[in-house]
Amino acid sequence: MLREYTLEDFAAVHSFASDPEIAEYVDWGPNTEDDTRSFLEACVISQEAVPRTDFTLTITPTDEAPVGSVGLTVDEHHHGHLGYVVGTRYWGKGYATEAAASLLSYGQEVLKLPRIEATCRPTNLASARVLEKIGMTLEGLRPHDRLIRGTWEDSLVFATVSQ
Ligand SMILES: CC(C)(COP(=O)(O)OP(=O)(O)OC[C@H]1O[C@@H](n2cnc3c(N)ncnc32)[C@H](O)[C@@H]1OP(=O)(O)O)[C@@H](O)C(=O)NCCC(=O)NCCS
């Protein structure tokens, strides 16, 4: 299930977002409590924006607390940017793939975005595999794309384009 975040999701989100293991390949985290609070507040505010440009949703196995996040943001060129994180205890169960595929089709079919992009570090094999499984095309390598804890890291660039 994908649903909107609420401020009540703090404990579940903080339990995965404060884990150093999930922060290895991303330019945020591990979260402090203030980071998690700010993240949830930004999610709730973005839900009311018109037009809405940030669709960050929580991944919840039915009737259970959040196990991860998936997000699609829309930039000024009407291009979408897809990202996701899943708590380490839940890796390898297909959650990121199913969540990313759903939001990708929402971006294509409902928002009609001409281009949706996702990047991952070349050593983040699990993330690259997710993007491959949801049918995105590997376009190439963008050198020194992300500053991650003081080091400029390269990104693999995946995308889907619609006519
Ligand atoms: C990347 C991430 C979201 C994947 O979540 P997940 O729910 O475990 O993903 P899925 O189960 O849907 O799919 C993972 C795929 O990667 C594969 N995989 C995992 N580790 C791998 C590795 N070291 N080498 C190759 N493939 C690997 C899995 O086998 C699976 O592929 P398969 O279905 O063909 O077997 C999760 O590892 C994560 O949150 N990492 C930290 C945050 C992050 O890196 N986010 C992405 C930033 S670009």
The ligand as a Tripos MOL2 file, in Angstrom:
@<TRIPOS>MOLECULE
LIG
   48    50     1     0     0
SMALL
NO_CHARGES

@<TRIPOS>ATOM
      1 C1         17.6220    0.3540   -2.8730 C.3       1 LIG1
      2 C2         16.4990   -0.1460   -1.9810 C.3       1 LIG1
      3 C3         15.4120    0.9030   -1.9140 C.3       1 LIG1
      4 C4         15.9340   -1.4540   -2.5290 C.3       1 LIG1
      5 O1         14.7690   -1.7960   -1.7710 O.3       1 LIG1
      6 P1         14.1570   -3.2740   -1.7790 P.3       1 LIG1
      7 O2         12.7520   -3.1640   -1.2900 O.co2     1 LIG1
      8 O3         15.0680   -4.1960   -1.0670 O.co2     1 LIG1
      9 O4         14.1680   -3.5840   -3.3490 O.3       1 LIG1
     10 P2         13.4490   -4.8280   -4.0910 P.3       1 LIG1
     11 O5         13.3000   -5.9470   -3.1360 O.co2     1 LIG1
     12 O6         12.2270   -4.2900   -4.7480 O.co2     1 LIG1
     13 O7         14.4950   -5.1740   -5.2540 O.3       1 LIG1
     14 C5         15.8820   -5.2380   -4.9760 C.3       1 LIG1
     15 C6         16.5800   -5.9510   -6.1220 C.3       1 LIG1
     16 O8         17.9870   -5.7090   -6.0150 O.3       1 LIG1
     17 C7         18.6590   -6.9420   -5.9440 C.3       1 LIG1
     18 N1         19.8710   -6.7460   -5.1240 N.ar      1 LIG1
     19 C8         19.9350   -6.4570   -3.8190 C.ar      1 LIG1
     20 N2         21.2230   -6.3400   -3.4340 N.ar      1 LIG1
     21 C9         21.9710   -6.5490   -4.5510 C.ar      1 LIG1
     22 C10        23.3660   -6.5910   -4.8200 C.ar      1 LIG1
     23 N3         24.2670   -6.3410   -3.8490 N.pl3     1 LIG1
     24 N4         23.7680   -6.8580   -6.0820 N.ar      1 LIG1
     25 C11        22.8670   -7.0750   -7.0800 C.ar      1 LIG1
     26 N5         21.5110   -7.0490   -6.8840 N.ar      1 LIG1
     27 C12        21.0950   -6.8050   -5.6330 C.ar      1 LIG1
     28 C13        17.6570   -7.8830   -5.3100 C.3       1 LIG1
     29 O9         18.0250   -9.2430   -5.5300 O.3       1 LIG1
     30 C14        16.4040   -7.4600   -6.0830 C.3       1 LIG1
     31 O10        16.4250   -7.9030   -7.4240 O.3       1 LIG1
     32 P3         15.6470   -9.2610   -7.9080 P.3       1 LIG1
     33 O11        14.1900   -9.0420   -7.6130 O.co2     1 LIG1
     34 O12        15.9740   -9.3610   -9.3520 O.co2     1 LIG1
     35 O13        16.2120  -10.3930   -7.0730 O.co2     1 LIG1
     36 C15        17.0170   -0.4100   -0.5340 C.3       1 LIG1
     37 O14        18.1510   -1.2300   -0.6080 O.3       1 LIG1
     38 C16        17.3770    0.8780    0.2050 C.2       1 LIG1
     39 O15        16.5170    1.5130    0.7870 O.2       1 LIG1
     40 N6         18.6560    1.2420    0.1870 N.am      1 LIG1
     41 C17        19.0990    2.4670    0.9030 C.3       1 LIG1
     42 C18        18.5430    3.7510    0.3010 C.3       1 LIG1
     43 C19        18.8450    3.8510   -1.1680 C.2       1 LIG1
     44 O16        19.9160    3.4510   -1.6090 O.2       1 LIG1
     45 N7         17.8750    4.3810   -1.9070 N.am      1 LIG1
     46 C20        18.0490    4.5660   -3.3380 C.3       1 LIG1
     47 C21        18.8840    5.7500   -3.6140 C.3       1 LIG1
     48 S1         19.3180    5.8380   -5.3300 S.3       1 LIG1
@<TRIPOS>BOND
     1     1     2 1
     2     2     3 1
     3     2     4 1
     4     2    36 1
     5     4     5 1
     6     5     6 1
     7     6     7 2
     8     6     8 1
     9     6     9 1
    10     9    10 1
    11    10    11 2
    12    10    12 1
    13    10    13 1
    14    13    14 1
    15    14    15 1
    16    15    16 1
    17    15    30 1
    18    16    17 1
    19    17    18 1
    20    17    28 1
    21    18    19 ar
    22    18    27 ar
    23    19    20 ar
    24    20    21 ar
    25    21    22 ar
    26    21    27 ar
    27    22    23 1
    28    22    24 ar
    29    24    25 ar
    30    25    26 ar
    31    26    27 ar
    32    28    29 1
    33    28    30 1
    34    30    31 1
    35    31    32 1
    36    32    33 2
    37    32    34 1
    38    32    35 1
    39    36    37 1
    40    36    38 1
    41    38    39 2
    42    38    40 1
    43    40    41 1
    44    41    42 1
    45    42    43 1
    46    43    44 2
    47    43    45 1
    48    45    46 1
    49    46    47 1
    50    47    48 1
@<TRIPOS>SUBSTRUCTURE
     1 LIG1         1 GROUP 0 **** ****
